Amino acid sequence: MVTLIAFEALAVSTAMPVVAHALDGVREYGLAFSLFLTMLLLGVVIAGSWSDARGPAGPVWAGLVLFGSGLMVCGLAPSFPVLLLGRALAGAGGGLLVVALYVVVALVFPRAEQPRIFGYVSAAWVLPSLVGPAVAGWLAAEVSWRAVFLLVPPLVVALATVLLPRLRRLPPRPGTEEGGQPAVDRRRVLRGVGLACGVVVLQVGLQGAGSAPGPAVAAAGALVTAVSLPGLLPRGTLRLARGLPTVVALRGMYAASFFGCETFVPLMLVTQRHLAPAIAGLTLTGGAVGWATGSWLQGRTWFRVPRHLLLAAGGLIVGVCMWVFTLLTLPWVPVYAGHVIWTVAGLGMGLAMSSTSVLVLRLSTPGEEGRNSAGLQISDALGSVLGIGAAGALFAALHDPAGSDAEVFRLIWAGLGVVGVLSAMVALRAPVRAAA
């Protein structure tokens, strides 16, 4: 399941510059990614309550259906708005799937094995990272960008036949009764709907920040988001309370810095350094390999570094790499240095993100893994949306129709680097030594 999601993510990121030009959506480029993540937020909220009440099988099936349907809509889209609709459907499916994955890990694998399992989860990105960008770039340039989307749904069907017997054999959820707590579930779903709506309105406002109603629309979306968010996260997350709340907040900070930058890497390399899409996509391959390496390291028993130091080191590595990556917009800097820089950034993400995954399960009481994993994924997705949304708003406001956007990319990555370094400072406050 992770391999399939990874292939789709890396392939779409590689092909999106071609898609945006073909459907006249360059100015709204960032929305193709941020709307995906916005609907992922809603899927995450629903999956957390659903998994805690009835187990992960239902969210997996619903997630696969939405994910595959969204890809079909994208592949057949006649316009960029229709493509955005498909991305929203796929995002909702992805949110259901990713939380169900965490619950399965909690149900099936003993605590001592969980770091190694999350290492395998990251390793599942390696093969897609090696072949996904190259295949997607070639298809987009030589065949059709639509093939990048339409090749995946048949694999979703094949995956469903493999998962069916295994999902039926999962052990029951500890400490829950059939039906769960429907009143609590409904409140969480309503908050999730409010959060998704607020984030959508916020993005629309940011995208039109240069127009008269833009700031007012963005402020309204921010207000709805602020009202809906606290009830979906562990208590104290927004004020960085020690323990689980800080770990959840860090996840969003890492995501904002890394994914806000990564979304625009292929576009910059194609438009400013004039690389073919397949070659530009190889930078994402380096990031995925580095991520898998960092995740593998944190799961080794001989790699005994306290978790709070792994969190701090990962954030610092990511932030500094964002700053260094600004140099790639300069014509005299070798373009292939970007592969090395992004591989190192991925290493930092592997150390930090896998550590947050391990810590959330270890700091959760039995029966609350789904809710807390959902909080972690909400922070992840919201951080990504805000990072990509802010970067996309800046790009839309300063985009040069003639294509000279080097300065815009430098501003984007310099700002996101600040977020990464701040996350390293916040990580030093997390007292997670006992859970390491």
C-alpha positions in Angstrom: 0.0 0.0 0.0 2.8 2.4 0.9 4.6 1.6 -2.3 1.6 2.4 -4.4 1.0 5.7 -2.6 4.7 6.6 -2.9 4.7 5.9 -6.7 1.6 8.2 -7.1 3.2 11.0 -5.0 6.5 11.0 -6.8 5.1 10.5 -10.2 2.6 13.3 -9.9 5.2 15.7 -8.5 7.4 14.9 -11.5 4.7 15.3 -14.1 2.9 18.3 -12.6 4.9 20.9 -14.5 3.8 19.3 -17.8 0.2 19.0 -16.5 0.0 22.6 -15.4 1.2 23.9 -18.8 -1.1 21.5 -20.7 -4.2 22.6 -18.7 -3.2 26.2 -18.3 -2.8 26.0 -14.5 0.7 27.2 -13.9 -0.4 30.1 -11.6 -2.5 27.7 -9.5 0.3 25.1 -9.5 0.4 24.8 -5.7 -3.3 24.1 -5.4 -2.8 20.7 -7.1 -0.8 19.7 -4.0 -2.4 21.7 -1.2 -6.0 20.6 -2.0 -4.9 17.0 -2.0 -3.6 17.5 1.5 -6.6 19.5 2.6 -8.9 16.5 1.8 -6.3 14.2 3.3 -7.0 16.1 6.6 -10.7 15.2 6.4 -9.9 11.6 5.6 -7.5 11.4 8.6 -10.1 12.7 11.0 -12.7 10.2 9.9 -10.2 7.3 9.8 -9.0 8.0 13.4 -12.5 7.7 14.9 -13.5 4.9 12.5 -10.4 2.8 13.3 -10.7 3.2 17.1 -14.3 2.1 17.0 -14.4 -0.7 14.4 -10.8 -1.4 13.4 -8.8 -0.4 10.3 -10.5 -2.6 7.6 -13.3 -0.2 6.7 -11.0 2.8 6.3 -8.6 0.8 4.1 -11.4 -0.2 1.7 -13.0 3.2 1.5 -9.5 4.8 1.1 -8.6 2.5 -1.8 -11.9 3.3 -3.6 -11.5 7.1 -3.2 -7.8 7.0 -4.0 -8.4 5.0 -7.2 -11.4 7.1 -8.3 -9.5 10.3 -7.8 -6.7 9.1 -10.0 -9.2 8.2 -12.7 -10.7 11.7 -12.6 -7.3 13.3 -12.8 -6.3 11.1 -15.8 -9.5 12.1 -17.7 -9.6 15.7 -16.6 -10.4 18.2 -19.5 -9.4 21.2 -17.4 -7.4 22.2 -14.4 -10.4 22.6 -12.1 -11.5 19.1 -12.8 -8.0 17.8 -12.1 -8.2 19.6 -8.8 -11.4 17.7 -8.0 -9.6 14.4 -8.7 -6.7 15.4 -6.5 -9.2 16.2 -3.7 -10.8 12.7 -4.0 -7.4 11.0 -4.0 -6.4 13.0 -1.0 -9.4 11.9 1.0 -8.6 8.3 0.2 -4.9 8.8 1.2 -6.0 10.2 4.6 -8.1 7.1 5.3 -5.2 4.8 4.3 -2.4 6.4 6.2 -4.1 6.4 9.6 -5.3 2.8 9.1 -1.6 1.9 8.5 -0.6 3.2 11.9 -3.5 1.3 13.6 -2.4 -1.9 11.9 1.2 -1.4 13.2 -0.1 -0.9 16.7 -2.4 -4.0 16.5 0.0 -6.5 14.9 3.5 -5.6 16.0 5.0 -5.5 19.5 6.3 -2.2 20.8 10.0 -3.3 20.4 9.4 -4.0 16.7 7.6 -0.8 15.8 10.8 1.3 15.0 11.9 -1.4 12.6 8.5 -1.6 11.0 8.4 2.2 10.4 11.8 1.7 8.8 10.3 -0.8 6.4 7.5 1.7 5.7 10.0 4.3 4.6 12.0 1.6 2.7 8.8 1.0 0.7 9.4 4.4 -0.9 12.8 3.4 -2.3 11.7 1.4 -5.4 9.1 4.1 -6.4 11.7 6.8 -5.8 14.1 5.0 -8.2 11.7 4.3 -11.0 8.7 6.6 -10.4 10.2 10.0 -11.4 12.0 8.6 -14.4 8.9 6.7 -15.7 6.6 9.6 -15.0 8.9 12.1 -16.7 9.2 9.9 -19.7 5.4 9.3 -19.9 4.6 13.0 -19.5 7.2 14.1 -22.2 6.9 11.2 -24.7 3.5 9.6 -24.3 0.9 11.6 -22.3 0.7 13.1 -18.8 -2.6 11.3 -18.5 -0.9 7.9 -18.4 0.8 8.9 -15.1 -2.6 8.9 -13.4 -4.3 6.1 -15.4 -1.7 3.5 -14.9 -2.2 3.4 -11.1 -5.9 2.4 -10.7 -5.4 -1.2 -12.0 -2.8 -1.6 -9.3 -5.3 -0.4 -6.7 -7.6 -3.3 -7.7 -4.7 -5.8 -7.5 -3.8 -4.5 -4.1 -7.3 -4.9 -2.8 -7.3 -8.6 -3.6 -4.1 -9.0 -1.6 -5.3 -7.1 1.4 -8.7 -8.7 1.8 -7.7 -11.9 3.6 -5.2 -10.1 5.8 -7.6 -7.5 7.0 -10.1 -10.2 8.0 -7.4 -11.8 10.3 -6.5 -8.6 12.2 -6.9 -8.9 16.0 -9.7 -6.9 17.7 -9.2 -3.4 19.0 -8.2 -3.3 22.7 -10.5 -1.5 25.1 -13.3 -0.7 22.6 -16.8 -2.0 22.1 -18.6 -2.6 18.9 -19.8 0.7 17.6 -17.3 2.8 19.6 -18.5 6.2 20.9 -20.7 7.5 18.1 -21.3 10.9 19.7 -17.6 11.6 20.0 -17.0 10.4 16.5 -19.7 12.7 15.1 -18.2 15.7 16.8 -14.7 14.9 15.5 -16.1 14.4 12.0 -17.9 17.8 12.2 -14.6 19.4 13.4 -12.8 17.7 10.5 -15.3 19.1 8.0 -14.9 22.5 9.5 -11.1 22.2 9.4 -11.1 21.1 5.8 -13.5 23.9 4.8 -11.5 26.5 6.7 -8.3 25.4 5.1 -9.9 25.5 1.6 -11.2 29.0 2.2 -7.8 30.0 3.6 -6.0 28.7 0.4 -8.5 30.5 -1.9 -7.8 33.7 0.0 -4.1 33.3 -0.1 -4.2 32.5 -3.8 -6.1 35.8 -4.4 -4.2 37.9 -1.9 -3.5 40.5 -4.5 -7.2 41.2 -5.1 -9.5 43.2 -2.9 -11.4 40.3 -1.2 -8.4 38.1 -0.9 -7.2 39.1 2.6 -10.8 39.0 4.0 -11.4 35.5 2.6 -8.0 34.3 4.0 -8.9 35.7 7.4 -12.3 34.0 7.4 -10.6 30.7 6.5 -8.0 31.1 9.2 -10.7 31.8 11.8 -12.7 28.6 10.9 -9.5 26.6 10.9 -8.5 28.0 14.4 -11.9 27.1 15.8 -12.0 23.6 14.4 -8.3 22.5 15.0 -7.8 22.3 18.8 -10.4 19.5 19.3 -8.7 17.3 16.7 -5.2 17.4 18.3 -3.9 16.2 21.6 -4.6 18.7 24.4 -1.8 21.3 24.5 -0.4 20.8 21.0 -0.9 24.4 19.9 1.0 25.7 23.0 3.7 23.0 22.7 3.0 21.2 25.9 5.7 18.7 26.8 5.4 15.1 25.7 2.9 13.9 23.1 1.6 17.4 22.2 5.1 18.7 21.3 5.8 15.6 19.2 2.6 16.1 17.2 3.3 19.8 16.7 6.8 19.0 15.4 5.4 16.8 12.8 3.6 19.7 11.2 6.7 21.9 11.3 8.8 19.3 9.6 6.2 18.9 6.9 5.7 22.6 6.3 9.4 23.1 5.7 10.2 20.0 3.6 7.0 19.6 1.5 6.6 23.3 0.9 10.0 23.3 -0.8 9.7 19.9 -2.5 6.5 20.8 -4.3 8.3 23.5 -6.3 11.6 21.7 -6.9 10.5 20.1 -10.2 8.9 23.3 -11.4 12.1 25.3 -10.7 14.4 22.7 -12.3 12.2 22.6 -15.4 11.5 26.3 -15.8 14.7 27.9 -14.5 17.4 25.2 -15.1 15.7 23.8 -18.2 15.9 20.1 -17.2 13.7 17.5 -18.8 10.9 16.4 -16.4 12.5 12.9 -15.9 15.9 14.4 -14.9 14.3 16.9 -12.6 12.4 14.1 -10.9 15.6 12.4 -10.0 16.1 15.0 -7.3 12.9 13.6 -5.6 14.5 10.2 -5.9 17.5 11.4 -3.9 15.2 12.8 -1.2 13.2 9.5 -0.9 16.4 7.4 -0.7 17.8 9.8 2.0 14.5 9.6 3.8 14.5 5.7 3.8 18.1 5.8 5.0 17.3 8.0 7.9 14.3 6.0 8.8 16.4 2.8 8.6 19.0 4.3 10.9 16.6 5.3 13.6 15.2 1.8 13.7 18.5 0.0 14.4 19.1 -1.2 17.9 22.8 -0.2 17.7 21.9 3.4 16.7 21.1 4.5 20.2 20.6 8.2 19.9 17.9 9.7 22.2 14.8 10.4 20.3 14.7 14.1 21.3 18.1 14.6 19.7 17.0 12.8 16.5 14.0 15.2 16.3 16.3 18.2 16.7 18.9 16.9 14.3 16.3 16.2 11.6 14.8 19.6 11.8 18.2 21.3 11.7 19.3 19.3 8.7 16.1 20.1 6.8 16.2 23.8 7.6 19.8 24.2 6.5 19.2 22.2 3.3 16.4 24.6 2.4 18.7 27.5 2.7 21.5 25.8 0.7 19.0 24.8 -2.0 18.4 28.5 -2.8 21.8 28.4 -4.6 20.4 26.0 -7.2 18.6 29.0 -8.8 22.0 30.5 -9.7 23.2 29.5 -13.2 26.8 29.0 -12.1 25.9 26.4 -9.5 26.0 22.8 -10.9 22.4 21.7 -11.2 23.2 18.2 -10.1 24.2 19.5 -6.7 20.5 19.6 -6.0 20.4 15.8 -6.0 23.0 15.7 -3.1 21.3 18.6 -1.2 17.9 17.0 -1.4 19.2 13.5 -0.4 20.6 15.1 2.8 17.3 16.8 3.4 15.6 13.5 3.0 17.9 11.9 5.5 16.9 14.5 8.1 13.2 13.9 7.4 13.7 10.1 7.8 15.3 10.6 11.2 12.7 13.1 12.4 9.4 11.8 10.9 9.9 8.2 11.8 10.8 9.2 15.4 7.5 11.1 15.7 5.7 8.0 14.4 7.4 5.8 17.0 6.8 8.2 19.9 3.1 8.8 19.2 2.4 5.1 19.5 4.6 4.8 22.6 3.0 7.7 24.3 -0.6 6.6 23.5 -2.7 4.6 25.9 -4.2 1.4 24.4 -7.3 2.1 22.3 -6.2 5.7 21.5 -3.6 4.9 18.8 -6.1 5.7 16.1 -7.1 9.1 17.6 -3.5 10.1 18.3 -2.2 8.8 15.0 -4.9 10.9 13.4 -3.7 13.9 15.3 -0.2 13.3 14.1 -1.4 13.0 10.5 -3.6 16.1 10.9 -0.5 18.0 12.0 1.5 16.5 9.1 -1.1 17.4 6.5 -1.9 20.8 7.9 1.7 21.7 8.1 2.1 20.6 4.5 -0.9 22.6 3.4 0.3 25.7 5.1 3.8 25.3 3.8 2.7 24.6 0.2 -0.2 27.2 0.5 2.1 30.0 1.6 4.7 29.1 -1.0 1.9 28.8 -3.7 0.5 32.2 -2.7 3.9 33.8 -2.9 4.5 32.2 -6.3 1.1 33.3 -7.6 1.6 36.8 -6.4 5.1 37.2 -7.8 5.0 34.8 -10.8 6.5 36.3 -14.0 4.4 35.2 -17.0 7.7 35.3 -19.0 9.1 32.6 -16.7 11.8 34.4 -14.8 11.0 33.2 -11.3 14.4 32.5 -9.8 14.0 35.2 -7.1 10.6 33.9 -6.1 12.0 30.4 -5.6 14.8 31.8 -3.4 12.3 33.6 -1.2 10.2 30.5 -0.8 13.0 28.3 0.3 14.6 30.9 2.5 11.4 31.3 4.5 10.8 27.5 4.7 14.3 27.0 6.0 13.5 29.2 8.9 10.6 26.9 9.8 13.0 23.9 9.8 15.5 25.5 12.1 12.7 26.6 14.5 11.5 23.0 14.6 15.0 21.9 15.8 14.8 24.4 18.6 11.3 23.2 19.6 12.5 19.6 19.6 14.9 20.3 22.4 11.9 20.9 24.7 10.4 17.5 24.1 11.1 15.3 27.2 11.0 12.0 25.3 14.1 10.3 26.7 12.0 7.8 28.6 10.1 6.8 25.5 13.2 6.4 23.4 
